[in-house]
Amino acid sequence: MSGGNVGGLLQAPSETENDRRTELKEVLQVIWDSLPQGPIDKAVKEFSKRLEACVATEGGHFEHSQ
């Protein structure tokens, strides 16, 4: 039985569920480590510009000013 709330009682995750979570974390770490940094930096920079424009218009429409 997996972890969760059964009959109002919290149950600890099973050993198999913990193994799956550990395996998933390891796979995700490999994926994360293989991401190239350039596109991530570009996306952060572009998001920052959009966020600044949104703040400047106090949440109004700003797409035309980009």
C-alpha positions in Angstrom: 0.0 0.0 0.0 1.3 3.5 -0.9 1.7 6.3 1.6 -1.1 8.7 2.1 -4.1 9.3 4.3 -6.3 6.2 5.0 -9.1 6.6 7.4 -7.7 9.8 8.7 -4.4 8.2 9.6 -1.2 9.2 7.8 0.8 6.2 6.5 4.4 6.1 5.6 5.3 5.4 2.0 6.2 1.8 1.3 9.7 0.7 0.6 8.9 0.2 -3.1 7.4 3.7 -3.3 10.5 5.1 -1.7 12.7 3.2 -4.2 10.6 4.7 -7.1 11.0 8.2 -5.8 14.7 7.8 -5.4 15.0 6.4 -8.9 12.9 9.3 -10.3 15.1 11.8 -8.5 18.2 10.3 -10.0 16.7 10.4 -13.5 15.6 14.0 -13.1 19.1 14.9 -11.8 20.7 13.4 -14.9 18.3 15.4 -17.1 18.8 18.6 -15.1 22.6 18.2 -15.3 22.5 17.7 -19.1 20.6 20.9 -19.8 22.7 23.5 -21.6 23.1 26.8 -19.6 22.8 29.2 -22.6 19.0 28.7 -23.3 18.3 28.8 -19.5 20.1 32.2 -19.2 18.3 33.5 -22.2 14.9 32.5 -20.9 15.6 34.1 -17.5 16.7 37.3 -19.2 13.6 37.4 -21.4 11.3 36.6 -18.4 12.9 39.4 -16.4 12.2 41.9 -19.2 8.5 40.8 -19.3 8.2 40.9 -15.6 9.6 44.5 -15.5 7.2 45.5 -18.2 4.3 44.0 -16.2 5.3 45.8 -13.1 5.7 49.1 -14.9 2.1 48.8 -16.2 0.8 47.7 -12.8 -0.3 44.4 -14.3 -2.0 45.9 -17.4 -1.4 45.0 -21.0 2.1 45.5 -22.1 2.8 43.2 -25.1 2.8 46.1 -27.5 5.5 47.8 -25.6 7.9 44.9 -25.9 
